[in-house]
């Protein structure tokens, strides 16, 4: 399993009339954390795209337990629990600074060929980057 934490501070413009972090921004935070996890492994989404593979989202789930507010420093934990096939699932956990879990969710992405727009397997070089973390 791969676990990666990313710190994100809630900006004023991301809050709603009640002062809560507006719900749609959790999905943005999931994307940031996922991107940073991939970057921490020595590659990037851009490198995947340049190798002929896109990763469109096919499922997003977000469960709200407690709100976050302006200026909260959140930890967005991204977990990759298994090697991908045609799909890759990232689980997410969002914590307040005090360690309280306030949100959970997951995002499922499909590997898709840039040339054909059809589902495909992930590139072998990408699997080789992930494989050592699953032994």
N, C-alpha and C positions, 0 to 999 in steps of 0.2 A: 504494500500500500504506500502511496505517496501522500504526504500531508504538507500543505504549505499555508502559512499565515501571511495575510496582507493587512496593513493598518490603513484605515480610511477615516478621515474626519468628515463629519456631516457638515455640509455647507448650508448657509442660510437659505439659498435658493432651492434647496432640495426638500425643504419642509413645507407642510400644508398649513391651512388656516388654524388647525388645532396645535400647531407647533411640532407635529410628529414628522419624522422622516417619511416622505410620501412613498407609498408602497411600491410604485414602479421603479424606484431607485435601487431597491434591493437587487433586482435583476441586473442593473448596471454594475452594482458592486460584485455580484457573482462573476460577471464578465471580466472585471478588473482582476479579481483574485485568480481566475482561471488563466488569464493571460500572463500574470506574474508567475504562476506555478510553472507554466510551460517555459517561460524565460529563465526561471531558476534551474531548469534542466539543461540549459545550454542551447536552446533553439527558440523559435518564435512562430506565431501564427503566420507571419509574413513568409517565413521560410517554407512552411507547409504549402501556402498558396503558390509560392514560386516553384515548388516541386510538382504542382498540378493538382493539388487537393484543397477543396474548400470544406468548411465545417458549419453548415447551417444548423440552427437549433431546430429540433423536432419535438421537444417537450421541455416545459419549464414548470416547476412546482415551487411554491413559496408558502411557508407556514409562519404566521406572525404570532409571537407569544407575548411580547411586550414592546412598547415603542422605543425608538431612539429619537433624540432631540438635537437641535442645532448645537454644533461644536462638540458633540460626543466623539470621542476617538474609539472607533470600532475595530475589532479584529474580525476579518472575514477569513474563515478557514475553508480551504478547498481540499477535498479528499478524492483521490482516484483509487478505488478499491480493487480494480481488476484491469488487466490488459484489454485494450479495445479490439473489437472485431470491425464490422462495418459501422458500428455505433460506439460512442464513448460517453460514459456517464460520469459527471462530476457532482459529488455531494457537497453541500454548502452548510456552514454553521456561522452565525453572526453573534459575536459577543460584545457586551459593554466592557468598559475598562475594568470594572470590578469582577469580571469573569462570568457575569450572568448571561446565559444563553437567551437571546431575544428573537432569533429567527433561524429556521432550518429550511432547506430546500434542495433541489437538484436540477441539473440541466443535462439533457441528453442531446448530443450532437451527432450528425451522420457524416461520415466521410463521403465526399462527392467529388467526382472528377470535374476539373475546370473545363476540360475539353468537351465532355459529353453530357454533363449535368446528371449523371447516373451514379448511384451508390457504388462505392469501391472499397477495397481494403486499405488500411492505412499504409503509408510507405514503410518498407522494411527498416530504413534508417531511423524512423520515428519509433518503431517498436523496439529497436535495439537500444535506444535512449531510455525507454521505460523499463525494459525487461530486468535490469539489475535490481530494481526496487521491489520486485515481486518474487524473489527467491527465498 
